[in-house]
Amino acid sequence: MIAGGEIFMVEFHSVSTAHDASLIDKLILDLERMLRFATITKSIEVPADVVKEATEALSKARALEGPGCADAGAVQIGLLQAIDKLSPRIYPATSLSLEIAEAMDCVEGRVDLSERQKALRKDVRSLISIWMGLTATAMILTLSSGLLENYLSQLANTAAKLTGLTHLWAGMLGACCYILRSLFSRLAAQTLVPRERETYYLRMLLGMTLAIIMPQVFGVDSAGTSLFASAGNAKFPAGFVIAFLSGYAVEPMFTALDTIVATLRDAVARPSVAAGSK
């Protein structure tokens, strides 16, 4: 590793991942993963003193006779300090996300994983499976309601109700597509952490809410054609597109709504300030 004009040779050793591994063993593994990630990631620059401190902490930890010896406390503090200084340099990657990436990269049956790594691997696979299932469900619901809407288009009231359902499912589909894309991007970048699972469900609900509201804000009628009607008699489903984008781009949509609200608030506040100054 080259840092600050100096070259440090970081040597990585495997540490036993037995079920009863000590805290020091876990800290060694975490620090090794972080140093390895910093070494192979070109966009990360780590100061020479941080690398040197981490390398020295690892050397002292490997030379430790056992977790019960007199120097164990000082070694543990040294590892924690090295991890604390290195963590901001590799963010958004964390020791946990790197451990997850390592567990997912291992070929099942060829590498012995600890129980913790097996649990993490199962957890991530379950998370991906859930959102793949929700995406497929949203796609089926969107297509079904769209087909029914076209089939019953001659019944104005029924078609309007089905259009609302189509927008709802389209918003759910957009949110699920974004979440799946985010999951795979974070896996590739080794930045996935399980604590974000709750935010995914919140994002889907917010996306479905926006999918109902935004077509009305943009003035799309019950047939979904008022904004983007194409030439001739062919009609482009504007409502579906807006609903899908609302689910996919939750943050930009809410940012736009916040801007509108702030503009209206300032416009209402100005007359009050002007009246008070007289």
C-alpha positions in Angstrom: 0.0 0.0 0.0 1.3 3.5 -0.9 0.1 6.2 1.5 1.6 9.6 2.0 4.7 8.8 0.0 5.6 5.8 2.1 5.1 2.1 1.3 3.8 -0.3 3.9 3.6 -4.0 3.2 0.4 -5.3 4.9 0.5 -9.0 5.5 -2.8 -10.7 6.0 -3.1 -13.9 8.1 -6.2 -16.0 8.6 -7.5 -16.2 12.1 -9.6 -19.1 13.4 -13.3 -18.4 13.1 -14.3 -21.0 15.6 -17.6 -20.5 17.4 -15.9 -19.4 20.6 -13.5 -17.0 19.0 -12.5 -14.2 21.3 -13.3 -10.5 20.8 -9.6 -9.9 19.9 -9.8 -12.5 17.1 -12.9 -10.7 15.7 -11.2 -7.3 15.9 -8.2 -8.7 14.0 -10.5 -10.1 11.3 -12.4 -6.7 11.1 -9.2 -4.7 10.8 -7.7 -7.1 8.2 -10.8 -6.8 6.1 -10.8 -3.0 6.3 -7.1 -2.8 5.4 -7.6 -5.2 2.5 -10.5 -3.1 1.2 -8.5 0.1 1.5 -5.6 -1.6 -0.4 -7.6 -2.8 -3.4 -10.0 0.2 -3.7 -8.4 2.8 -5.9 -10.7 5.7 -4.8 -9.6 5.4 -1.1 -6.6 7.3 0.2 -5.4 6.3 3.7 -2.8 8.5 5.5 0.5 6.8 6.2 0.2 7.1 10.0 -3.2 5.4 10.0 -1.9 2.5 8.0 1.2 2.2 10.2 -0.9 2.3 13.4 -3.2 -0.4 12.0 -0.3 -2.6 11.0 1.4 -2.3 14.4 -1.9 -3.1 16.1 -2.3 -6.2 14.0 1.3 -7.3 14.7 0.9 -7.0 18.5 -2.4 -8.8 18.3 -1.0 -11.7 16.4 1.9 -12.0 18.9 -0.5 -12.2 21.8 -0.1 -15.4 23.7 -3.8 -15.6 24.5 -6.9 -13.5 25.4 -6.2 -14.0 29.1 -2.7 -12.6 29.2 -1.7 -9.3 30.8 -1.3 -7.4 27.5 -4.7 -8.4 26.2 -6.5 -5.2 27.3 -3.9 -2.9 25.7 -3.9 -4.9 22.5 -7.7 -4.8 22.3 -7.7 -1.0 22.8 -5.0 -0.7 20.1 -7.2 -2.6 17.7 -10.3 -0.6 18.5 -8.4 2.7 18.0 -7.0 1.5 14.7 -10.5 0.5 13.5 -11.9 3.8 14.7 -9.4 5.8 12.6 -9.7 3.6 9.6 -13.5 3.5 9.5 -14.1 7.0 8.2 -11.6 6.4 5.4 -13.5 3.5 3.9 -17.1 4.7 4.5 -19.7 3.8 3.3 -18.1 0.4 3.6 -18.0 -0.9 7.2 -16.6 -3.9 9.0 -20.0 -5.5 8.9 -20.6 -4.9 5.2 -17.1 -6.2 4.4 -17.9 -9.4 6.4 -21.1 -9.8 4.5 -19.3 -9.4 1.2 -16.8 -12.0 2.3 -19.5 -14.4 3.3 -21.4 -13.9 0.0 -18.2 -14.4 -2.1 -17.3 -17.8 -0.5 -18.2 -20.8 -2.6 -20.5 -22.9 -0.5 -19.0 -26.3 0.3 -15.5 -25.3 -0.5 -14.9 -22.8 2.3 -15.8 -23.4 6.0 -17.9 -20.5 7.2 -18.5 -19.6 10.9 -22.0 -19.8 12.2 -22.2 -16.0 12.2 -21.1 -15.8 8.5 -23.7 -18.5 7.6 -26.4 -16.5 9.4 -25.4 -13.3 7.6 -25.4 -15.1 4.2 -28.8 -16.5 4.9 -30.1 -13.1 6.0 -28.9 -11.4 2.8 -30.3 -14.1 0.5 -33.6 -13.9 2.3 -33.7 -10.1 1.9 -33.0 -10.3 -1.8 -35.6 -13.1 -2.3 -38.2 -11.0 -0.5 -37.7 -8.0 -2.8 -37.5 -10.1 -5.9 -40.9 -11.6 -4.9 -42.4 -8.2 -4.2 -41.1 -6.9 -7.5 -42.7 -9.9 -9.4 -45.9 -9.4 -7.4 -46.0 -5.7 -8.3 -45.4 -6.5 -11.9 -48.2 -9.0 -12.0 -50.7 -6.7 -10.2 -49.8 -3.8 -12.6 -50.3 -5.8 -15.7 -53.5 -7.4 -14.4 -55.1 -4.1 -13.4 -53.9 -2.5 -16.7 -55.5 -5.3 -18.8 -58.8 -5.1 -16.8 -58.7 -1.3 -17.2 -58.5 -1.6 -21.0 -61.1 -4.4 -21.1 -63.6 -2.4 -19.0 -62.7 1.0 -20.4 -66.3 1.5 -21.7 -67.5 1.7 -18.0 -66.2 5.1 -17.0 -66.5 4.7 -13.2 -65.0 1.2 -13.2 -62.1 2.3 -15.5 -61.3 5.2 -13.2 -61.1 3.0 -10.1 -58.9 0.5 -11.9 -56.7 3.4 -13.1 -56.1 4.3 -9.5 -55.1 0.7 -8.7 -52.8 0.6 -11.7 -51.0 3.7 -10.5 -50.7 2.2 -7.0 -49.1 -1.0 -8.3 -46.9 0.9 -10.7 -45.6 2.9 -7.8 -44.9 -0.3 -5.9 -43.1 -1.7 -8.9 -41.0 1.4 -9.3 -40.0 1.3 -5.6 -39.2 -2.4 -5.7 -37.0 -1.9 -8.8 -35.1 0.9 -7.1 -34.6 -1.3 -4.0 -33.4 -4.3 -5.9 -31.0 -2.1 -7.8 -29.8 -0.6 -4.6 -29.3 -4.1 -3.0 -27.2 -5.3 -5.9 -25.2 -2.1 -6.1 -24.4 -2.2 -2.4 -23.4 -5.9 -2.7 -21.0 -5.1 -5.5 -19.6 -2.1 -3.6 -19.4 -4.2 -0.3 -21.4 -1.6 1.5 -24.6 -3.6 2.3 -25.7 -3.7 6.0 -28.8 -5.5 7.3 -30.1 -2.5 9.4 -31.3 -0.8 6.2 -34.1 -3.4 5.6 -36.7 -1.4 7.5 -36.0 1.7 5.3 -36.8 -0.4 2.2 -40.3 -1.1 3.4 -40.8 2.5 4.3 -39.6 3.5 0.8 -42.0 1.2 -0.8 -45.0 2.6 1.2 -43.9 6.2 0.4 -43.5 5.3 -3.3 -47.0 3.8 -3.4 -48.4 7.0 -1.7 -46.7 9.2 -4.2 -47.9 7.1 -7.1 -51.5 7.9 -6.1 -50.8 11.6 -5.6 -48.4 12.6 -8.4 -50.6 11.7 -11.4 -53.2 14.1 -9.9 -50.6 16.8 -9.3 -49.6 16.5 -13.0 -53.2 16.6 -14.1 -53.5 13.2 -15.6 -57.1 12.3 -16.2 -58.8 8.9 -15.5 -57.7 7.6 -18.9 -54.1 8.6 -18.0 -53.5 10.6 -21.3 -53.7 14.3 -20.6 -50.0 15.1 -20.5 -48.3 12.8 -22.9 -51.0 11.9 -25.5 -49.2 11.0 -28.7 -50.1 12.0 -32.2 -53.3 10.6 -33.7 -55.6 8.4 -31.8 -52.8 6.4 -30.1 -52.5 7.3 -26.4 -49.5 7.0 -24.1 -50.2 5.9 -20.5 -48.9 9.0 -18.8 -50.4 8.1 -15.4 -48.5 4.8 -15.4 -45.2 6.4 -16.2 -45.6 9.2 -13.6 -46.7 6.6 -11.0 -43.7 4.3 -11.8 -41.2 7.2 -11.6 -42.8 8.4 -8.3 -42.1 5.0 -6.8 -38.6 4.8 -8.2 -37.5 8.4 -7.4 -39.0 8.9 -3.9 -36.4 11.4 -2.7 -36.5 13.7 -5.7 -40.3 13.7 -5.7 -40.5 14.6 -2.0 -37.8 17.2 -2.5 -39.9 18.8 -5.2 -42.9 18.7 -2.9 -40.9 20.3 -0.1 -39.8 23.1 -2.5 -43.4 23.7 -3.4 -44.5 23.8 0.3 -41.6 26.1 1.2 -42.4 28.5 -1.7 -46.1 28.7 -0.6 -45.1 29.2 3.0 -42.8 32.1 2.1 -45.4 33.6 -0.2 -48.0 33.5 2.7 -45.4 34.9 5.2 -44.4 37.9 3.1 -47.8 39.8 3.4 -47.8 39.2 7.1 -44.3 40.6 7.5 -45.2 43.5 5.3 -48.3 44.3 7.3 -46.5 44.1 10.6 -43.8 46.6 9.4 -46.3 49.3 8.6 
